[in-house]
Amino acid sequence: MQIWPAIDLLGGKCVRLQQGDYNRETVFSGEPSRMAVQWFAAGAEFLHCVDLDGAKTGAIINEPAIRGIVAAAAGKPVQLGGGVRNEATIERLLGLGLSRLVVGTAALKDPVWFGSMCDRYRGHIVLGLDARDGMVATEGWLETSSTSAISLVQRIAEHTAQCVAVVYTDISRDGMLEGPNLAALEEVQRMSPFPVIASGGVTTLQDIRQLVGLGTTGAIIGRALYDGVLDLSEAISSAKS
């Protein structure tokens, strides 16, 4: 299973939010590229980033920080979500050297367009499936739709076979250090024809072992690493065992 350390960007800084609440922010570094260097030095092979400003506004705000992270990655895969809502932005971000882009709000609003982007940019487009009580949240988690997470996956599958992965986030678990919502994750995996990456609440080695047991493709880990609750090198070793 892949382990994806997370770097969330807000105002050019590396931060973590609790349950996606912009008023519950903790700043961990004023230089996000240094965090990227730290995670890669600890053995990371992948890195997951979110432009929180972009998620809320629909425009990429943290490009200087993103450039620094890509440079620090030195060719290792970096995926970015937040504010990816049109093809011009996709082209611009892939041009920066990002490996994969996570699309959430735009995928919900226009599954046909999202499918066409998956087909056009094969291997680069990921579905961001952020759920609150099972329903898809959008606009940086500020709005909750009337579409269930399962329904959106099924709808996307009708329009493309080229979605490279699904990042499933249970918002209630994000940043809370309470473990992932395994029941909801298992349901998504059962219905998804695409590989699923778990996000939100991954805290312990036991969480990782449980995800491996479910056959989950990857796990995004944020606050547990920043708070020192989980050691990245141990997490990677556990995911490979």
C-alpha positions in Angstrom: 0.0 0.0 0.0 1.2 3.5 -0.8 1.8 6.0 1.9 1.2 9.6 0.9 2.3 12.2 3.5 0.2 15.3 3.2 1.1 19.0 2.9 -1.9 21.4 3.1 -1.2 24.9 1.8 -2.9 28.0 3.2 -1.5 31.5 2.6 1.8 30.0 1.5 2.3 28.0 4.7 2.0 24.3 5.6 -1.0 23.9 7.9 -3.5 21.3 9.1 -7.2 21.9 9.6 -9.6 19.9 11.8 -12.6 18.5 9.9 -11.9 20.9 7.1 -12.7 23.9 9.3 -10.7 27.0 8.2 -11.1 28.4 11.6 -9.4 25.4 13.2 -5.9 25.9 11.6 -2.5 24.8 13.0 0.6 26.2 11.2 3.4 23.7 11.0 5.9 25.4 8.7 6.2 28.7 6.9 8.3 26.9 4.2 6.3 23.9 2.8 9.2 22.8 0.6 11.2 22.0 3.8 8.4 19.7 4.9 8.6 18.0 1.5 12.4 17.5 2.0 11.7 16.1 5.4 9.1 13.6 4.3 11.2 12.4 1.3 14.3 12.1 3.6 12.2 9.8 5.8 11.5 7.5 2.9 8.4 8.9 1.3 7.9 7.8 -2.3 4.8 9.9 -2.9 3.5 13.3 -1.6 -0.1 14.6 -1.5 -0.7 18.3 -1.4 -3.9 20.5 -1.1 -4.2 24.1 -2.0 -6.7 25.1 0.6 -7.1 28.6 -0.7 -7.7 27.1 -4.1 -10.3 24.7 -2.8 -12.3 27.6 -1.3 -11.9 30.1 -4.2 -11.6 27.9 -7.2 -8.3 29.5 -8.3 -4.7 28.2 -7.6 -3.3 30.6 -5.0 -0.2 28.8 -3.7 1.8 28.3 -6.9 5.2 29.5 -5.4 4.9 26.9 -2.7 3.8 24.3 -5.2 6.9 25.0 -7.3 9.1 24.6 -4.3 7.5 21.3 -3.3 7.9 19.9 -6.9 11.6 20.9 -6.9 12.1 19.2 -3.5 10.5 16.0 -4.9 13.2 15.7 -7.6 11.0 13.6 -9.8 9.0 11.7 -7.2 5.2 11.7 -7.7 3.4 14.7 -6.2 -0.4 15.0 -6.5 -2.3 18.2 -5.8 -5.9 19.0 -5.1 -7.8 22.2 -4.5 -9.1 24.6 -7.1 -8.6 22.3 -10.1 -11.8 23.1 -12.0 -11.0 23.7 -15.6 -8.7 22.4 -18.3 -6.5 25.5 -18.4 -5.7 24.9 -14.7 -4.9 21.2 -15.4 -2.5 22.2 -18.2 -0.9 24.8 -16.0 -0.4 22.5 -13.0 0.9 19.6 -15.0 3.3 22.0 -16.6 4.7 22.7 -13.2 5.8 19.1 -12.9 2.9 17.7 -10.8 2.2 14.1 -11.4 -1.5 13.9 -10.6 -4.3 16.3 -10.0 -7.3 15.7 -7.7 -10.6 17.1 -8.9 -13.6 17.2 -6.7 -16.1 20.1 -7.1 -15.8 20.1 -10.9 -16.3 16.3 -11.1 -19.5 16.6 -9.1 -20.9 19.5 -11.2 -19.9 18.0 -14.6 -19.1 14.3 -14.6 -19.0 14.3 -18.4 -16.3 17.0 -18.4 -14.4 15.1 -15.7 -14.5 11.9 -17.7 -13.2 13.7 -20.8 -10.3 15.1 -18.7 -9.4 11.6 -17.5 -9.4 10.4 -21.0 -7.3 13.3 -22.3 -4.8 13.4 -19.5 -4.5 9.7 -18.9 -2.7 8.7 -15.7 -2.9 12.2 -14.3 -6.5 12.8 -13.1 -7.8 11.6 -9.7 -11.4 11.9 -8.3 -11.5 13.7 -5.0 -14.4 12.1 -3.1 -14.9 14.2 0.1 -17.8 13.0 2.1 -19.8 14.4 5.1 -22.3 11.8 6.5 -21.9 9.9 3.2 -22.7 12.9 1.0 -20.2 14.7 -1.3 -18.9 18.0 0.0 -17.6 20.7 -2.4 -16.1 24.2 -2.5 -13.4 23.4 0.0 -15.9 21.4 2.1 -17.9 24.5 2.7 -21.0 23.1 0.9 -22.6 19.6 1.1 -24.4 18.3 -1.9 -27.4 16.0 -2.2 -25.2 13.4 -4.0 -23.9 10.4 -2.2 -20.2 9.4 -2.5 -21.2 6.0 -4.0 -23.5 7.6 -6.6 -20.7 10.0 -7.7 -18.2 7.1 -8.2 -20.8 5.2 -10.2 -21.6 8.3 -12.3 -18.0 8.9 -13.1 -17.5 5.2 -14.1 -20.2 5.7 -16.7 -18.1 8.3 -18.5 -14.5 7.1 -18.2 -12.3 4.1 -17.4 -9.2 6.3 -17.1 -9.7 7.9 -13.6 -6.3 7.0 -12.1 -7.6 6.8 -8.5 -10.2 7.9 -6.0 -9.1 9.8 -2.9 -11.8 9.1 -0.4 -11.9 11.5 2.6 -14.3 11.2 5.5 -14.4 14.8 6.6 -15.6 14.0 10.2 -12.3 12.1 10.7 -9.9 14.5 9.0 -7.4 15.9 11.4 -9.0 14.3 14.4 -6.6 11.4 15.1 -9.5 9.0 15.6 -8.8 6.5 12.9 -10.4 6.2 9.4 -14.0 5.3 8.7 -13.4 1.8 7.6 -17.0 0.8 7.0 -17.6 3.8 4.6 -14.2 3.2 2.9 -15.0 -0.5 2.4 -18.3 0.4 0.8 -16.6 2.9 -1.6 -14.0 0.3 -2.5 -16.6 -2.3 -3.2 -18.4 0.0 -5.6 -15.4 1.7 -7.2 -13.8 0.3 -10.4 -10.9 2.7 -9.6 -8.1 2.2 -7.0 -9.0 4.0 -3.7 -6.7 6.0 -1.5 -7.9 6.5 2.1 -7.7 10.0 3.6 -8.9 11.3 7.0 -8.1 9.9 10.4 -5.2 7.6 9.6 -3.3 7.7 13.0 -1.7 4.4 14.0 0.1 1.4 12.6 -3.0 -0.6 13.4 -5.0 1.7 11.1 -2.5 1.1 8.4 -2.6 -2.7 8.9 -6.4 -2.6 8.7 -6.2 -0.6 5.4 -3.8 -3.1 4.0 -6.2 -5.9 5.0 -9.0 -4.1 3.1 -6.9 -4.0 0.0 -6.8 -0.2 0.0 -4.4 1.2 -2.6 -3.0 4.0 -0.5 -3.3 6.1 2.6 -2.9 9.9 3.0 -1.5 10.8 6.4 -1.3 14.3 7.8 -1.8 15.4 11.4 -0.5 12.1 12.9 2.8 12.7 11.2 3.0 16.4 12.2 2.1 15.7 15.8 4.6 12.9 16.0 1.9 10.3 16.8 3.0 8.2 13.8 6.5 7.8 12.4 6.6 7.9 8.7 9.3 5.3 8.2 7.4 2.9 10.4 4.2 3.6 8.5 5.9 2.9 5.2 7.4 -0.4 6.5 4.0 -1.4 7.9 2.3 -0.7 4.6 4.7 -2.9 2.7 4.5 -5.9 5.1 
